[in-house]
Amino acid sequence: MAAERDSHPSASRRRARAASGPGVATPSTRALSGPPDPQTGGQPEPVLDRSTVEVRRSARRSRTVSAYREGDRTVVLIPARMSHAEEQRWVAQMLDKLAAQESRRVLGDDALAARARELSAAYLSGRAEPGQVRWVTNQNSRWGSCTPSERTIRLSHRLQGMPEYVVDYVLLHELAHLLVPDHGPRFWALLEAYPRTERARGYLEGVAAAARLPHIPGARGEQPDCG
């Protein structure tokens, strides 16, 4: 469980009043941001995905905010007095904190290859058999890539620190390319077996939007990302 303390009973109210002023630092909304306003070009408003996050308010809770995983959902516990805007900011911060805690265990190349074999067996009937799976540091515009002719898979080091289900999705995405090199219907049909495909894609899209990347590699209709 992740927990944070609201240091003073009136601190959150001061933050709410100051939020519209310049130079105010607020918790990250990396995975919860909506699109920028096309008229003003301003920062996107936080958007809380209620399908994966449950906020529970408590009158007994006066200063602390905490969060924990409950199956596929994240439960965030907040004081009942918090405003909607404060809730949005604190949820974003707690999601980032939980993700950081979960990501401290980084797989090495050998463990990454073993995980790829497990995913192939679980979702692709073991048909995708990579010859090599490794981390690389020279992929800054894509999350992963594969070379079917050499049966190699490379994952960007930027995935290190992300939740396991996101890394699993990218691994499975590249494994599927060993069977289908393009992004046609046959390819996406392979990924339908993985229950967190859409959730993982949403997470990556949020990260990419926050980093202002030009596009999401591997989006439907794009060219193959295999080398």
Residue pairs with C-beta under 8 A, 6 or more apart in sequence:
1 66
1 67
1 68
2 66
2 67
2 68
2 94
2 97
2 98
2 101
3 64
3 65
3 66
3 67
4 64
4 65
4 66
4 90
4 93
4 94
4 97
5 63
5 64
5 65
6 12
6 62
6 63
6 64
6 65
6 79
7 63
8 63
9 62
9 63
12 79
12 81
12 82
12 83
12 86
15 24
15 26
15 86
15 89
16 83
16 85
16 86
18 24
19 26
19 85
26 89
27 89
27 90
27 92
27 93
27 96
28 92
28 93
28 96
28 210
29 44
29 46
29 88
29 89
29 92
29 210
30 92
30 96
30 206
30 207
30 210
31 92
31 95
31 96
31 202
31 203
31 206
31 207
31 210
32 46
32 47
32 48
32 49
32 88
32 91
32 92
32 95
32 206
33 43
33 44
33 45
33 46
33 47
33 206
33 209
33 210
34 44
34 45
34 46
34 47
35 44
35 209
36 42
36 43
36 44
37 44
44 209
46 85
46 88
46 89
46 91
46 92
48 55
48 87
48 88
48 91
49 202
52 72
52 73
52 74
52 199
53 73
53 74
53 75
53 76
53 91
53 95
54 70
54 73
54 74
54 75
54 76
55 76
55 78
55 87
55 91
56 75
56 76
56 77
56 78
57 78
57 79
57 80
57 82
58 77
58 78
58 79
58 80
59 79
59 80
61 77
61 78
61 79
61 80
62 79
62 81
63 79
64 77
64 79
65 76
65 77
65 78
65 79
65 90
65 93
65 94
66 76
66 77
66 94
67 74
67 75
67 76
67 77
67 91
67 94
67 95
67 97
67 98
68 74
68 75
68 98
69 75
69 98
72 196
72 199
74 94
74 95
74 98
76 90
76 91
76 94
76 95
78 87
78 90
78 91
82 90
99 161
99 162
99 163
100 161
102 163
102 164
103 160
103 161
103 162
103 163
106 160
106 161
107 115
107 167
109 133
109 134
109 135
112 133
112 134
112 135
112 155
112 171
113 130
113 132
113 133
113 134
115 167
115 168
115 171
116 128
116 130
116 133
116 153
116 171
116 175
117 126
117 129
117 130
119 168
119 171
119 172
119 175
120 126
120 127
120 128
120 129
120 130
120 175
123 172
123 190
123 193
123 194
124 172
124 175
124 176
124 179
124 190
124 193
127 179
128 175
128 176
128 178
128 179
129 151
129 178
130 146
130 151
130 152
130 153
130 174
130 175
130 178
131 150
131 151
131 152
132 150
132 151
132 152
132 153
133 152
133 153
133 154
133 155
133 171
134 152
134 153
134 154
134 155
135 154
135 155
135 156
135 157
135 160
136 154
136 155
136 156
136 157
137 156
137 157
139 145
139 154
139 155
139 156
139 157
139 158
140 156
140 158
141 213
141 214
141 215
141 217
142 156
142 217
142 218
142 225
143 155
143 156
143 158
143 159
143 170
143 173
143 204
143 217
143 218
144 153
144 154
144 155
144 156
144 159
144 170
144 171
144 173
144 174
144 217
144 218
144 225
145 153
145 154
145 174
145 225
145 226
145 227
146 152
146 153
146 154
146 174
146 175
146 177
146 178
146 225
146 226
146 227
147 226
147 227
148 177
148 178
148 181
148 226
151 178
153 171
153 174
153 175
153 178
154 174
154 227
155 167
155 170
155 171
155 174
159 166
159 167
159 170
162 203
162 207
163 203
165 196
165 199
165 200
166 200
166 203
166 204
168 194
168 196
168 200
169 194
169 196
169 197
169 200
169 201
169 204
170 200
170 204
172 191
172 194
173 191
173 218
174 226
176 187
176 190
176 191
177 187
177 224
177 225
177 226
179 190
180 186
180 187
180 190
181 224
181 226
182 223
182 224
183 218
183 219
183 220
183 221
183 222
183 223
183 224
188 220
191 197
201 216
204 216
205 216
208 215
208 216
215 222
217 225
218 225
